[in-house]
Amino acid sequence: MIRRSLMKIAAAGLVASSALVASAAAAQDVIKVGAIAPKTGPLAGGAVVTQWPNVQLWVEQVNARGGLDVGGKKMTIELIEYDDKTNPGEHIKLAQRLAEQDQVDFIVAPYGTGFNIASAPIYGRYGYPMIAVSAITDKMEELTERYPNLFFTLGTTTAFVDGVKEILVEQREAGAIGNEIAMVNVADAFGIELADRARELFTEAGFELVYDKSYPLGTPDLSPVMKGAKDSGAKAFVAWSYPPDSFGLAEQAIIEDLDVSVYYSAVATSFPAFSGAYGGKINNVLGAGGTNVDDPKVAEYRAAHLEVTGKVPDYWASANTYAALQILEQAIEGAGTLDRDVVTQYIKDNSFDTVMGDLSFENNVSHKFWSVGQWQDGVFRGVKGSNVDGAVPVRLKEGWAE
Protein backbone atom coordinates (compact mmCIF):
# COMPACT_ATOMS: atom_id res chain seq x y z
CA MET A 1 0.00 0.00 0.00
CA ILE A 2 2.83 2.34 0.87
CA ARG A 3 4.48 1.54 -2.45
CA ARG A 4 1.25 2.21 -4.37
CA SER A 5 0.86 5.49 -2.50
CA LEU A 6 4.38 6.54 -3.37
CA MET A 7 3.77 5.66 -7.01
CA LYS A 8 0.60 7.78 -7.02
CA ILE A 9 2.49 10.70 -5.48
CA ALA A 10 5.27 10.33 -8.03
CA ALA A 11 2.73 10.19 -10.88
CA ALA A 12 0.99 13.28 -9.56
CA GLY A 13 4.32 15.02 -9.31
CA LEU A 14 5.11 14.07 -12.91
CA VAL A 15 1.76 15.48 -14.08
CA ALA A 16 2.36 18.67 -12.13
CA SER A 17 5.89 18.95 -13.48
CA SER A 18 4.63 18.40 -17.03
CA ALA A 19 1.98 21.09 -16.48
CA LEU A 20 4.65 23.54 -15.31
CA VAL A 21 6.83 22.77 -18.32
CA ALA A 22 3.84 23.19 -20.64
CA SER A 23 2.96 26.43 -18.91
CA ALA A 24 6.51 27.71 -19.24
CA ALA A 25 6.58 26.72 -22.90
CA ALA A 26 3.33 28.54 -23.49
CA ALA A 27 4.68 31.59 -21.69
CA GLN A 28 7.68 31.61 -24.00
CA ASP A 29 5.34 32.01 -26.95
CA VAL A 30 4.11 35.33 -25.61
CA ILE A 31 5.70 38.77 -25.57
CA LYS A 32 4.47 40.73 -22.59
CA VAL A 33 4.02 44.42 -23.39
CA GLY A 34 3.03 46.99 -20.78
CA ALA A 35 1.29 50.30 -21.42
CA ILE A 36 0.73 53.10 -18.91
CA ALA A 37 -1.11 56.30 -19.82
CA PRO A 38 -3.99 58.41 -18.54
CA LYS A 39 -7.51 57.03 -18.71
CA THR A 40 -8.59 59.55 -16.10
CA GLY A 41 -7.35 63.02 -15.12
CA PRO A 42 -6.59 66.14 -17.19
CA LEU A 43 -4.55 64.37 -19.92
CA ALA A 44 -6.96 61.48 -20.41
CA GLY A 45 -8.72 63.31 -23.23
CA GLY A 46 -5.53 63.26 -25.29
CA ALA A 47 -4.37 59.78 -24.39
CA VAL A 48 -7.70 58.14 -25.28
CA VAL A 49 -7.46 59.71 -28.74
CA THR A 50 -3.81 59.21 -29.64
CA GLN A 51 -2.26 56.65 -27.28
CA TRP A 52 -4.67 53.89 -26.32
CA PRO A 53 -6.36 53.25 -29.71
CA ASN A 54 -3.00 52.88 -31.44
CA VAL A 55 -1.74 50.43 -28.84
CA GLN A 56 -4.94 48.44 -29.42
CA LEU A 57 -4.59 48.64 -33.20
CA TRP A 58 -0.97 47.51 -33.16
CA VAL A 59 -1.53 44.58 -30.79
CA GLU A 60 -4.57 43.33 -32.73
CA GLN A 61 -2.79 43.59 -36.08
CA VAL A 62 0.34 41.83 -34.85
CA ASN A 63 -1.62 39.00 -33.24
CA ALA A 64 -3.93 38.65 -36.25
CA ARG A 65 -0.96 37.76 -38.43
CA GLY A 66 0.33 35.23 -35.91
CA GLY A 67 2.60 37.43 -33.81
CA LEU A 68 6.16 38.65 -34.19
CA ASP A 69 8.90 36.51 -35.68
CA VAL A 70 11.54 36.40 -32.94
CA GLY A 71 14.52 34.40 -34.15
CA GLY A 72 12.31 32.14 -36.25
CA LYS A 73 9.64 31.69 -33.60
CA LYS A 74 6.22 33.32 -33.80
CA MET A 75 5.26 35.07 -30.56
CA THR A 76 1.95 36.82 -29.91
CA ILE A 77 1.60 39.92 -27.73
CA GLU A 78 -0.01 39.93 -24.31
CA LEU A 79 -0.92 43.51 -23.34
CA ILE A 80 -0.99 44.67 -19.73
CA GLU A 81 -2.31 48.20 -19.34
CA TYR A 82 -2.68 50.62 -16.45
CA ASP A 83 -4.19 54.08 -15.86
CA ASP A 84 -1.67 56.52 -14.36
CA LYS A 85 -4.52 58.97 -13.62
CA THR A 86 -2.40 61.83 -15.05
CA ASN A 87 -0.13 61.47 -12.01
CA PRO A 88 3.65 61.15 -12.60
CA GLY A 89 4.18 59.45 -9.24
CA GLU A 90 1.52 56.89 -10.06
CA HIS A 91 3.10 56.31 -13.47
CA ILE A 92 6.50 55.59 -11.94
CA LYS A 93 4.97 53.20 -9.40
CA LEU A 94 3.12 51.35 -12.17
CA ALA A 95 6.25 51.14 -14.33
CA GLN A 96 8.03 49.45 -11.45
CA ARG A 97 5.09 47.07 -11.08
CA LEU A 98 5.25 46.16 -14.76
CA ALA A 99 8.98 45.47 -14.48
CA GLU A 100 9.09 43.58 -11.20
CA GLN A 101 5.66 42.04 -10.70
CA ASP A 102 4.28 41.60 -14.21
CA GLN A 103 7.78 41.09 -15.65
CA VAL A 104 6.88 42.54 -19.04
CA ASP A 105 9.35 42.36 -21.90
CA PHE A 106 8.70 45.88 -23.19
CA ILE A 107 6.75 49.00 -22.19
CA VAL A 108 5.14 51.58 -24.48
CA ALA A 109 6.55 55.06 -23.77
CA PRO A 110 4.37 57.42 -21.67
CA TYR A 111 1.94 60.05 -22.91
CA GLY A 112 3.08 63.66 -22.48
CA THR A 113 6.40 65.49 -22.28
CA GLY A 114 6.44 65.79 -18.49
CA PHE A 115 5.66 62.10 -18.03
CA ASN A 116 8.41 60.98 -20.41
CA ILE A 117 10.99 63.10 -18.62
CA ALA A 118 9.80 62.16 -15.12
CA SER A 119 9.72 58.42 -15.83
CA ALA A 120 12.94 58.17 -17.88
CA PRO A 121 14.97 57.06 -14.81
CA ILE A 122 12.67 54.11 -14.01
CA TYR A 123 12.58 52.95 -17.65
CA GLY A 124 16.35 53.37 -17.79
CA ARG A 125 16.85 51.35 -14.60
CA TYR A 126 15.21 48.32 -16.19
CA GLY A 127 16.61 48.92 -19.68
CA TYR A 128 13.30 49.27 -21.52
CA PRO A 129 13.71 50.90 -24.97
CA MET A 130 11.66 54.06 -24.60
CA ILE A 131 10.50 55.54 -27.93
CA ALA A 132 9.10 58.85 -26.72
CA VAL A 133 6.45 59.75 -29.25
CA SER A 134 4.65 62.46 -27.28
CA ALA A 135 7.57 64.46 -25.91
CA ILE A 136 9.13 67.71 -27.09
CA THR A 137 12.17 69.16 -25.33
CA ASP A 138 15.49 70.91 -25.94
CA LYS A 139 17.06 68.63 -23.32
CA MET A 140 17.24 65.67 -25.70
CA GLU A 141 21.05 65.54 -25.82
CA GLU A 142 21.33 65.63 -22.04
CA LEU A 143 18.56 63.07 -21.54
CA THR A 144 19.75 60.57 -24.16
CA GLU A 145 23.31 60.69 -22.79
CA ARG A 146 21.95 59.89 -19.34
CA TYR A 147 19.45 57.30 -20.60
CA PRO A 148 20.82 55.54 -23.73
CA ASN A 149 17.55 53.58 -24.00
CA LEU A 150 15.56 56.80 -24.64
CA PHE A 151 14.62 57.90 -28.18
CA PHE A 152 12.81 61.03 -29.40
CA THR A 153 10.63 61.22 -32.52
CA LEU A 154 8.84 64.60 -32.58
CA GLY A 155 11.67 67.12 -32.69
CA THR A 156 12.98 69.68 -30.24
CA THR A 157 11.27 72.57 -28.52
CA THR A 158 13.29 74.94 -30.70
CA ALA A 159 12.17 73.16 -33.88
CA PHE A 160 8.52 73.50 -32.88
CA VAL A 161 8.85 77.16 -32.03
CA ASP A 162 10.80 77.75 -35.24
CA GLY A 163 7.91 76.35 -37.29
CA VAL A 164 5.50 78.84 -35.74
CA LYS A 165 8.05 81.67 -35.96
CA GLU A 166 8.57 81.05 -39.69
CA ILE A 167 4.83 81.42 -40.26
CA LEU A 168 4.69 84.63 -38.23
CA VAL A 169 7.64 86.11 -40.14
CA GLU A 170 6.12 85.15 -43.49
CA GLN A 171 2.77 86.72 -42.61
CA ARG A 172 4.42 89.88 -41.27
CA GLU A 173 6.38 90.24 -44.50
CA ALA A 174 3.12 89.78 -46.41
CA GLY A 175 1.53 92.57 -44.36
CA ALA A 176 -1.08 90.32 -42.72
CA ILE A 177 0.15 90.92 -39.17
CA GLY A 178 2.36 93.40 -37.33
CA ASN A 179 4.98 92.82 -34.66
CA GLU A 180 2.51 92.25 -31.81
CA ILE A 181 1.80 88.71 -30.56
CA ALA A 182 -0.53 87.46 -27.83
CA MET A 183 0.92 84.27 -26.31
CA VAL A 184 -0.38 81.90 -23.61
CA ASN A 185 0.81 78.56 -22.25
CA VAL A 186 -0.24 75.69 -20.02
CA ALA A 187 1.93 75.68 -16.90
CA ASP A 188 3.51 72.23 -17.13
CA ALA A 189 6.84 71.01 -18.54
CA PHE A 190 5.54 71.05 -22.13
CA GLY A 191 4.01 74.53 -22.12
CA ILE A 192 6.63 76.20 -19.93
CA GLU A 193 9.58 75.08 -22.04
CA LEU A 194 7.89 76.05 -25.31
CA ALA A 195 6.86 79.47 -23.97
CA ASP A 196 10.36 80.16 -22.63
CA ARG A 197 11.94 79.34 -25.98
CA ALA A 198 9.28 81.27 -27.90
CA ARG A 199 10.00 84.42 -25.88
CA GLU A 200 13.61 84.22 -27.02
CA LEU A 201 13.03 83.36 -30.68
CA PHE A 202 10.06 85.69 -31.20
CA THR A 203 11.96 88.60 -29.65
CA GLU A 204 15.04 87.86 -31.77
CA ALA A 205 12.78 87.99 -34.84
CA GLY A 206 11.55 91.46 -33.87
CA PHE A 207 8.19 90.53 -32.41
CA GLU A 208 6.70 92.02 -29.25
CA LEU A 209 4.71 89.91 -26.79
CA VAL A 210 1.95 92.36 -25.90
CA TYR A 211 0.17 89.63 -23.92
CA ASP A 212 1.99 86.75 -22.18
CA LYS A 213 -0.03 84.58 -19.82
CA SER A 214 0.25 81.08 -18.32
CA TYR A 215 -2.52 79.02 -16.74
CA PRO A 216 -2.59 75.76 -14.71
CA LEU A 217 -3.23 72.40 -16.38
CA GLY A 218 -6.93 71.61 -16.13
CA THR A 219 -8.07 75.24 -15.82
CA PRO A 220 -11.87 75.05 -16.30
CA ASP A 221 -12.50 78.67 -17.30
CA LEU A 222 -10.26 80.20 -19.96
CA SER A 223 -12.46 83.20 -20.70
CA PRO A 224 -10.19 85.65 -18.78
CA VAL A 225 -7.20 84.40 -20.77
CA MET A 226 -8.92 84.97 -24.10
CA LYS A 227 -10.35 88.35 -23.06
CA GLY A 228 -6.81 89.46 -22.26
CA ALA A 229 -5.58 88.27 -25.64
CA LYS A 230 -8.35 90.16 -27.41
CA ASP A 231 -7.75 93.34 -25.45
CA SER A 232 -4.08 93.26 -26.48
CA GLY A 233 -5.07 94.05 -30.08
CA ALA A 234 -2.50 91.59 -31.48
CA LYS A 235 -3.27 90.09 -34.88
CA ALA A 236 -1.43 86.87 -34.01
CA PHE A 237 -2.37 84.46 -31.20
CA VAL A 238 -0.14 81.58 -30.08
CA ALA A 239 -1.07 79.01 -27.40
CA TRP A 240 1.29 76.30 -26.17
CA SER A 241 -1.66 74.22 -25.02
CA TYR A 242 -2.70 70.68 -24.11
CA PRO A 243 -5.98 68.93 -25.09
CA PRO A 244 -8.48 70.37 -22.58
CA ASP A 245 -7.29 73.94 -23.03
CA SER A 246 -6.90 73.76 -26.83
CA PHE A 247 -10.66 73.14 -26.93
CA GLY A 248 -11.41 75.72 -24.23
CA LEU A 249 -9.36 78.43 -25.92
CA ALA A 250 -11.04 77.84 -29.29
CA GLU A 251 -14.46 78.05 -27.67
CA GLN A 252 -13.58 81.36 -26.05
CA ALA A 253 -12.03 82.70 -29.26
CA ILE A 254 -15.32 82.02 -31.02
CA ILE A 255 -17.34 83.60 -28.20
CA GLU A 256 -15.10 86.68 -28.12
CA ASP A 257 -14.84 86.78 -31.91
CA LEU A 258 -11.07 87.10 -31.58
CA ASP A 259 -9.87 89.23 -34.51
CA VAL A 260 -6.58 87.68 -35.62
CA SER A 261 -5.02 86.65 -38.92
CA VAL A 262 -2.87 83.92 -37.34
CA TYR A 263 -4.33 81.61 -34.66
CA TYR A 264 -2.23 78.73 -33.33
CA SER A 265 -2.92 76.23 -30.53
CA ALA A 266 -0.83 73.14 -29.84
CA VAL A 267 -1.82 69.59 -28.81
CA ALA A 268 -5.36 68.41 -29.72
CA THR A 269 -5.84 71.00 -32.45
CA SER A 270 -5.42 68.09 -34.89
CA PHE A 271 -8.08 65.96 -33.15
CA PRO A 272 -11.16 65.00 -35.19
CA ALA A 273 -13.24 66.13 -32.19
CA PHE A 274 -11.80 69.62 -32.58
CA SER A 275 -13.38 69.90 -36.00
CA GLY A 276 -16.45 68.05 -34.76
CA ALA A 277 -16.96 70.56 -31.96
CA TYR A 278 -16.52 73.73 -33.99
CA GLY A 279 -17.04 72.74 -37.62
CA GLY A 280 -16.03 75.31 -40.20
CA LYS A 281 -15.43 77.91 -37.52
CA ILE A 282 -11.92 76.54 -37.02
CA ASN A 283 -11.07 76.68 -40.73
CA ASN A 284 -7.48 77.98 -41.11
CA VAL A 285 -6.64 77.41 -37.43
CA LEU A 286 -3.01 76.32 -37.03
CA GLY A 287 -1.87 73.62 -34.62
CA ALA A 288 0.92 71.31 -33.56
CA GLY A 289 2.08 68.59 -35.92
CA GLY A 290 0.36 67.38 -39.05
CA THR A 291 0.59 64.61 -41.62
CA ASN A 292 0.68 64.30 -45.37
CA VAL A 293 -2.92 63.13 -45.72
CA ASP A 294 -2.35 62.43 -49.44
CA ASP A 295 0.28 59.77 -48.65
CA PRO A 296 -1.18 56.28 -49.42
CA LYS A 297 0.46 54.86 -46.26
CA VAL A 298 -1.30 57.43 -44.13
CA ALA A 299 -4.61 56.74 -45.85
CA GLU A 300 -4.21 52.97 -45.32
CA TYR A 301 -3.34 53.50 -41.66
CA ARG A 302 -6.32 55.79 -41.07
CA ALA A 303 -8.70 53.26 -42.61
CA ALA A 304 -7.30 50.42 -40.46
CA HIS A 305 -7.49 52.56 -37.32
CA LEU A 306 -11.17 53.24 -37.90
CA GLU A 307 -11.96 49.63 -38.78
CA VAL A 308 -10.20 48.07 -35.77
CA THR A 309 -10.82 50.65 -33.03
CA GLY A 310 -14.02 52.24 -34.29
CA LYS A 311 -12.38 55.65 -33.82
CA VAL A 312 -11.04 58.24 -36.24
CA PRO A 313 -7.33 58.97 -35.61
CA ASP A 314 -6.07 62.50 -35.20
CA TYR A 315 -3.88 64.08 -37.87
CA TRP A 316 -0.58 64.01 -35.99
CA ALA A 317 0.21 62.13 -32.78
CA SER A 318 -1.95 59.11 -33.69
CA ALA A 319 0.16 58.17 -36.69
CA ASN A 320 3.37 59.00 -34.81
CA THR A 321 2.35 56.75 -31.92
CA TYR A 322 1.65 53.92 -34.35
CA ALA A 323 5.00 54.57 -36.07
CA ALA A 324 6.81 54.21 -32.73
CA LEU A 325 5.17 50.83 -32.23
CA GLN A 326 6.18 49.82 -35.75
CA ILE A 327 9.77 50.72 -34.83
CA LEU A 328 9.60 48.53 -31.73
CA GLU A 329 8.09 45.68 -33.76
CA GLN A 330 10.73 45.84 -36.49
CA ALA A 331 13.53 46.13 -33.92
CA ILE A 332 12.38 43.00 -32.05
CA GLU A 333 12.12 41.02 -35.28
CA GLY A 334 15.36 42.45 -36.67
CA ALA A 335 17.27 41.70 -33.48
CA GLY A 336 15.69 38.25 -33.29
CA THR A 337 15.52 38.37 -29.51
CA LEU A 338 13.62 39.81 -26.55
CA ASP A 339 16.88 40.96 -24.97
CA ARG A 340 16.16 44.64 -24.33
CA ASP A 341 19.77 45.78 -24.68
CA VAL A 342 20.08 44.11 -28.07
CA VAL A 343 16.75 45.55 -29.24
CA THR A 344 17.79 49.02 -28.06
CA GLN A 345 21.04 48.80 -30.00
CA TYR A 346 19.13 47.67 -33.10
CA ILE A 347 16.98 50.82 -32.88
CA LYS A 348 20.14 52.93 -32.72
CA ASP A 349 21.73 51.28 -35.75
CA ASN A 350 18.87 50.86 -38.23
CA SER A 351 16.14 52.68 -40.17
CA PHE A 352 12.49 51.70 -40.06
CA ASP A 353 9.65 51.64 -42.59
CA THR A 354 6.70 53.33 -40.86
CA VAL A 355 3.45 55.10 -41.60
CA MET A 356 5.39 58.37 -41.19
CA GLY A 357 7.99 57.27 -43.74
CA ASP A 358 11.51 55.91 -43.24
CA LEU A 359 12.61 56.86 -39.73
CA SER A 360 16.06 56.55 -38.18
CA PHE A 361 17.83 58.00 -35.17
CA GLU A 362 20.95 60.13 -34.95
CA ASN A 363 22.20 60.05 -31.37
CA ASN A 364 18.75 58.67 -30.42
CA VAL A 365 16.88 61.56 -32.07
CA SER A 366 14.79 61.44 -35.26
CA HIS A 367 15.07 64.48 -37.50
CA LYS A 368 11.98 63.75 -39.59
CA PHE A 369 8.77 65.23 -38.20
CA TRP A 370 5.93 67.66 -38.75
CA SER A 371 5.89 70.79 -36.56
CA VAL A 372 2.83 72.79 -37.72
CA GLY A 373 -0.41 71.84 -39.44
CA GLN A 374 -3.58 73.73 -40.37
CA TRP A 375 -7.27 72.99 -40.75
CA GLN A 376 -8.07 73.60 -44.40
CA ASP A 377 -11.59 72.81 -45.60
CA GLY A 378 -12.21 70.07 -43.05
CA VAL A 379 -8.77 68.42 -43.21
CA PHE A 380 -5.74 69.09 -40.98
CA ARG A 381 -2.77 69.32 -43.34
CA GLY A 382 0.94 69.64 -42.55
CA VAL A 383 2.35 73.08 -43.38
CA LYS A 384 5.78 73.07 -41.68
CA GLY A 385 8.17 70.28 -40.82
CA SER A 386 11.65 68.79 -41.00
CA ASN A 387 12.60 66.44 -43.86
CA VAL A 388 8.94 65.81 -44.72
CA ASP A 389 7.03 65.79 -48.02
CA GLY A 390 3.59 67.18 -48.79
CA ALA A 391 3.56 70.53 -46.95
CA VAL A 392 0.89 72.95 -48.20
CA PRO A 393 0.85 76.79 -48.09
CA VAL A 394 -0.46 78.52 -44.96
CA ARG A 395 -3.79 80.34 -45.12
CA LEU A 396 -4.87 83.35 -43.06
CA LYS A 397 -7.59 83.13 -40.42
CA GLU A 398 -10.57 85.21 -41.51
CA GLY A 399 -13.13 85.29 -38.74
CA TRP A 400 -14.99 82.52 -36.89
CA ALA A 401 -18.10 82.10 -39.01
CA GLU A 402 -19.00 78.69 -40.44
C-alpha positions in Angstrom: 0.0 0.0 0.0 2.8 2.3 0.9 4.5 1.5 -2.4 1.3 2.2 -4.4 0.9 5.5 -2.5 4.4 6.5 -3.4 3.8 5.7 -7.0 0.6 7.8 -7.0 2.5 10.7 -5.5 5.3 10.3 -8.0 2.7 10.2 -10.9 1.0 13.3 -9.6 4.3 15.0 -9.3 5.1 14.1 -12.9 1.8 15.5 -14.1 2.4 18.7 -12.1 5.9 18.9 -13.5 4.6 18.4 -17.0 2.0 21.1 -16.5 4.6 23.5 -15.3 6.8 22.8 -18.3 3.8 23.2 -20.6 3.0 26.4 -18.9 6.5 27.7 -19.2 6.6 26.7 -22.9 3.3 28.5 -23.5 4.7 31.6 -21.7 7.7 31.6 -24.0 5.3 32.0 -27.0 4.1 35.3 -25.6 5.7 38.8 -25.6 4.5 40.7 -22.6 4.0 44.4 -23.4 3.0 47.0 -20.8 1.3 50.3 -21.4 0.7 53.1 -18.9 -1.1 56.3 -19.8 -4.0 58.4 -18.5 -7.5 57.0 -18.7 -8.6 59.6 -16.1 -7.4 63.0 -15.1 -6.6 66.1 -17.2 -4.5 64.4 -19.9 -7.0 61.5 -20.4 -8.7 63.3 -23.2 -5.5 63.3 -25.3 -4.4 59.8 -24.4 -7.7 58.1 -25.3 -7.5 59.7 -28.7 -3.8 59.2 -29.6 -2.3 56.6 -27.3 -4.7 53.9 -26.3 -6.4 53.3 -29.7 -3.0 52.9 -31.4 -1.7 50.4 -28.8 -4.9 48.4 -29.4 -4.6 48.6 -33.2 -1.0 47.5 -33.2 -1.5 44.6 -30.8 -4.6 43.3 -32.7 -2.8 43.6 -36.1 0.3 41.8 -34.9 -1.6 39.0 -33.2 -3.9 38.7 -36.3 -1.0 37.8 -38.4 0.3 35.2 -35.9 2.6 37.4 -33.8 6.2 38.7 -34.2 8.9 36.5 -35.7 11.5 36.4 -32.9 14.5 34.4 -34.1 12.3 32.1 -36.2 9.6 31.7 -33.6 6.2 33.3 -33.8 5.3 35.1 -30.6 2.0 36.8 -29.9 1.6 39.9 -27.7 0.0 39.9 -24.3 -0.9 43.5 -23.3 -1.0 44.7 -19.7 -2.3 48.2 -19.3 -2.7 50.6 -16.5 -4.2 54.1 -15.9 -1.7 56.5 -14.4 -4.5 59.0 -13.6 -2.4 61.8 -15.0 -0.1 61.5 -12.0 3.7 61.1 -12.6 4.2 59.4 -9.2 1.5 56.9 -10.1 3.1 56.3 -13.5 6.5 55.6 -11.9 5.0 53.2 -9.4 3.1 51.3 -12.2 6.2 51.1 -14.3 8.0 49.5 -11.5 5.1 47.1 -11.1 5.3 46.2 -14.8 9.0 45.5 -14.5 9.1 43.6 -11.2 5.7 42.0 -10.7 4.3 41.6 -14.2 7.8 41.1 -15.6 6.9 42.5 -19.0 9.4 42.4 -21.9 8.7 45.9 -23.2 6.8 49.0 -22.2 5.1 51.6 -24.5 6.6 55.1 -23.8 4.4 57.4 -21.7 1.9 60.1 -22.9 3.1 63.7 -22.5 6.4 65.5 -22.3 6.4 65.8 -18.5 5.7 62.1 -18.0 8.4 61.0 -20.4 11.0 63.1 -18.6 9.8 62.2 -15.1 9.7 58.4 -15.8 12.9 58.2 -17.9 15.0 57.1 -14.8 12.7 54.1 -14.0 12.6 53.0 -17.7 16.4 53.4 -17.8 16.9 51.3 -14.6 15.2 48.3 -16.2 16.6 48.9 -19.7 13.3 49.3 -21.5 13.7 50.9 -25.0 11.7 54.1 -24.6 10.5 55.5 -27.9 9.1 58.8 -26.7 6.4 59.7 -29.3 4.6 62.5 -27.3 7.6 64.5 -25.9 9.1 67.7 -27.1 12.2 69.2 -25.3 15.5 70.9 -25.9 17.1 68.6 -23.3 17.2 65.7 -25.7 21.0 65.5 -25.8 21.3 65.6 -22.0 18.6 63.1 -21.5 19.7 60.6 -24.2 23.3 60.7 -22.8 22.0 59.9 -19.3 19.4 57.3 -20.6 20.8 55.5 -23.7 17.6 53.6 -24.0 15.6 56.8 -24.6 14.6 57.9 -28.2 12.8 61.0 -29.4 10.6 61.2 -32.5 8.8 64.6 -32.6 11.7 67.1 -32.7 13.0 69.7 -30.2 11.3 72.6 -28.5 13.3 74.9 -30.7 12.2 73.2 -33.9 8.5 73.5 -32.9 8.9 77.2 -32.0 10.8 77.8 -35.2 7.9 76.3 -37.3 5.5 78.8 -35.7 8.0 81.7 -36.0 8.6 81.0 -39.7 4.8 81.4 -40.3 4.7 84.6 -38.2 7.6 86.1 -40.1 6.1 85.2 -43.5 2.8 86.7 -42.6 4.4 89.9 -41.3 6.4 90.2 -44.5 3.1 89.8 -46.4 1.5 92.6 -44.4 -1.1 90.3 -42.7 0.1 90.9 -39.2 2.4 93.4 -37.3 5.0 92.8 -34.7 2.5 92.3 -31.8 1.8 88.7 -30.6 -0.5 87.5 -27.8 0.9 84.3 -26.3 -0.4 81.9 -23.6 0.8 78.6 -22.3 -0.2 75.7 -20.0 1.9 75.7 -16.9 3.5 72.2 -17.1 6.8 71.0 -18.5 5.5 71.1 -22.1 4.0 74.5 -22.1 6.6 76.2 -19.9 9.6 75.1 -22.0 7.9 76.1 -25.3 6.9 79.5 -24.0 10.4 80.2 -22.6 11.9 79.3 -26.0 9.3 81.3 -27.9 10.0 84.4 -25.9 13.6 84.2 -27.0 13.0 83.4 -30.7 10.1 85.7 -31.2 12.0 88.6 -29.7 15.0 87.9 -31.8 12.8 88.0 -34.8 11.6 91.5 -33.9 8.2 90.5 -32.4 6.7 92.0 -29.2 4.7 89.9 -26.8 2.0 92.4 -25.9 0.2 89.6 -23.9 2.0 86.8 -22.2 0.0 84.6 -19.8 0.3 81.1 -18.3 -2.5 79.0 -16.7 -2.6 75.8 -14.7 -3.2 72.4 -16.4 -6.9 71.6 -16.1 -8.1 75.2 -15.8 -11.9 75.1 -16.3 -12.5 78.7 -17.3 -10.3 80.2 -20.0 -12.5 83.2 -20.7 -10.2 85.7 -18.8 -7.2 84.4 -20.8 -8.9 85.0 -24.1 -10.4 88.3 -23.1 -6.8 89.5 -22.3 -5.6 88.3 -25.6 -8.4 90.2 -27.4 -7.8 93.3 -25.4 -4.1 93.3 -26.5 -5.1 94.0 -30.1 -2.5 91.6 -31.5 -3.3 90.1 -34.9 -1.4 86.9 -34.0 -2.4 84.5 -31.2 -0.1 81.6 -30.1 -1.1 79.0 -27.4 1.3 76.3 -26.2 -1.7 74.2 -25.0 -2.7 70.7 -24.1 -6.0 68.9 -25.1 -8.5 70.4 -22.6 -7.3 73.9 -23.0 -6.9 73.8 -26.8 -10.7 73.1 -26.9 -11.4 75.7 -24.2 -9.4 78.4 -25.9 -11.0 77.8 -29.3 -14.5 78.1 -27.7 -13.6 81.4 -26.0 -12.0 82.7 -29.3 -15.3 82.0 -31.0 -17.3 83.6 -28.2 -15.1 86.7 -28.1 -14.8 86.8 -31.9 -11.1 87.1 -31.6 -9.9 89.2 -34.5 -6.6 87.7 -35.6 -5.0 86.7 -38.9 -2.9 83.9 -37.3 -4.3 81.6 -34.7 -2.2 78.7 -33.3 -2.9 76.2 -30.5 -0.8 73.1 -29.8 -1.8 69.6 -28.8 -5.4 68.4 -29.7 -5.8 71.0 -32.5 -5.4 68.1 -34.9 -8.1 66.0 -33.1 -11.2 65.0 -35.2 -13.2 66.1 -32.2 -11.8 69.6 -32.6 -13.4 69.9 -36.0 -16.5 68.0 -34.8 -17.0 70.6 -32.0 -16.5 73.7 -34.0 -17.0 72.7 -37.6 -16.0 75.3 -40.2 -15.4 77.9 -37.5 -11.9 76.5 -37.0 -11.1 76.7 -40.7 -7.5 78.0 -41.1 -6.6 77.4 -37.4 -3.0 76.3 -37.0 -1.9 73.6 -34.6 0.9 71.3 -33.6 2.1 68.6 -35.9 0.4 67.4 -39.0 0.6 64.6 -41.6 0.7 64.3 -45.4 -2.9 63.1 -45.7 -2.3 62.4 -49.4 0.3 59.8 -48.6 -1.2 56.3 -49.4 0.5 54.9 -46.3 -1.3 57.4 -44.1 -4.6 56.7 -45.8 -4.2 53.0 -45.3 -3.3 53.5 -41.7 -6.3 55.8 -41.1 -8.7 53.3 -42.6 -7.3 50.4 -40.5 -7.5 52.6 -37.3 -11.2 53.2 -37.9 -12.0 49.6 -38.8 -10.2 48.1 -35.8 -10.8 50.6 -33.0 -14.0 52.2 -34.3 -12.4 55.6 -33.8 -11.0 58.2 -36.2 -7.3 59.0 -35.6 -6.1 62.5 -35.2 -3.9 64.1 -37.9 -0.6 64.0 -36.0 0.2 62.1 -32.8 -2.0 59.1 -33.7 0.2 58.2 -36.7 3.4 59.0 -34.8 2.3 56.7 -31.9 1.7 53.9 -34.4 5.0 54.6 -36.1 6.8 54.2 -32.7 5.2 50.8 -32.2 6.2 49.8 -35.8 9.8 50.7 -34.8 9.6 48.5 -31.7 8.1 45.7 -33.8 10.7 45.8 -36.5 13.5 46.1 -33.9 12.4 43.0 -32.1 12.1 41.0 -35.3 15.4 42.4 -36.7 17.3 41.7 -33.5 15.7 38.3 -33.3 15.5 38.4 -29.5 13.6 39.8 -26.6 16.9 41.0 -25.0 16.2 44.6 -24.3 19.8 45.8 -24.7 20.1 44.1 -28.1 16.7 45.6 -29.2 17.8 49.0 -28.1 21.0 48.8 -30.0 19.1 47.7 -33.1 17.0 50.8 -32.9 20.1 52.9 -32.7 21.7 51.3 -35.8 18.9 50.9 -38.2 16.1 52.7 -40.2 12.5 51.7 -40.1 9.7 51.6 -42.6 6.7 53.3 -40.9 3.5 55.1 -41.6 5.4 58.4 -41.2 8.0 57.3 -43.7 11.5 55.9 -43.2 12.6 56.9 -39.7 16.1 56.6 -38.2 17.8 58.0 -35.2 20.9 60.1 -34.9 22.2 60.0 -31.4 18.8 58.7 -30.4 16.9 61.6 -32.1 14.8 61.4 -35.3 15.1 64.5 -37.5 12.0 63.7 -39.6 8.8 65.2 -38.2 5.9 67.7 -38.8 5.9 70.8 -36.6 2.8 72.8 -37.7 -0.4 71.8 -39.4 -3.6 73.7 -40.4 -7.3 73.0 -40.7 -8.1 73.6 -44.4 -11.6 72.8 -45.6 -12.2 70.1 -43.1 -8.8 68.4 -43.2 -5.7 69.1 -41.0 -2.8 69.3 -43.3 0.9 69.6 -42.5 2.3 73.1 -43.4 5.8 73.1 -41.7 8.2 70.3 -40.8 11.7 68.8 -41.0 12.6 66.4 -43.9 8.9 65.8 -44.7 7.0 65.8 -48.0 3.6 67.2 -48.8 3.6 70.5 -47.0 0.9 72.9 -48.2 0.9 76.8 -48.1 -0.5 78.5 -45.0 -3.8 80.3 -45.1 -4.9 83.4 -43.1 -7.6 83.1 -40.4 -10.6 85.2 -41.5 -13.1 85.3 -38.7 -15.0 82.5 -36.9 -18.1 82.1 -39.0 -19.0 78.7 -40.4 
